[in-house]
Amino acid sequence: MIGTETFKPATPRAARRTPGNRRSLRQSIRDSLVMAYRGLLKMRRTPEQFFDVTLQPIVFTLMFTYLFGGAISGDVLSYLPIIIPGILVQTVLTTSASTGVQLREDMDKGVFNRFRTLPIARIAPLAGALLADTVRFAIAAVLTLIMGYIMGYRPNLGGIVVGGLLVMFSAWCISWIFALLGVMARSASNVNGMATLVLFPLTFLSNAFVPARTLPGWLQMFAHYNPVSHLVSAVRDLASNGAIGQDFWLTLLGSFIIVAIFAPLTVRAYMRHS
């Protein structure tokens, strides 16, 4: 005999999962590392993603060195201590824009929607993408320095290693800005366009390629306060004599400020979108 008990249809397990998908800090870190590994596998299967970090350092180093070396420093070897740190900074910072572009492409394809059905921390796909891009930063930095060494550049070994790590850390911090653009923009092309509009003047209107004293007065002022100039100067001081000066600390402080501002904004926008 059937009683008066009301039977409800079974709810799928994925549907019962709470949107917050609460995880401990240790589990969230593990999930982020797994997502970073997924990003590396994606890069390996789509090698065209490495074109900018492999070809750009080689092409830009050769082009700028032989075009401007004689005019600015008298010869190529004298120009290398100026141009190599500048190319290093310009290449790695430009690479950071790909974080937002790839993030927007994944979101447009619905990849992140599928991640929502998995028992992982909601922040893991975003954190994993940012971690995976550090490999691209490292490739760009190493290739730039190798190209400079082939051309005769002989920096302070310990200083250039610290300088390369500083550039990579600064690029990782700036990638939070482009990650925010990736979450909020309507398409990947919009993210790429905005990144070019920001990075192009910051890198070329600095002391990365020419001494700031050779610029017009109004442009010298812009280059003096340009944060890219401080980063380039810090790398040059480290590469020349291993010195850590004021530019190093200003760059480090600016990088932490960027993360403190844009990381919470990016996470909030990403959570609201997902």
Secondary structure, DSSP 8 states (H G I E B T S, - for coil): ---S--------HHHHS-TT----HHHHHHHHHHHHHHHHHHHHH-GGGGHHHHHHHHHHHHHHHHHHHHHHHSSHHHHHHHHHHHHHHHHHHHHHHHHHHHHHHHHHTTHHHHHTTSSS-TTHHHHHHHHHHHHHHHHHHHHHHHHHHHTT----HHHHHHHHHHHHHHHHHHHHHHHHHHHHSSSHHHHHHHHHHHHHHHHHTSSSSS-GGGS-HHHHHHHHH-HHHHHHHHHHHHHHH----HHHHHHHHHHHHHHHHHHHHHHHHHHHH-
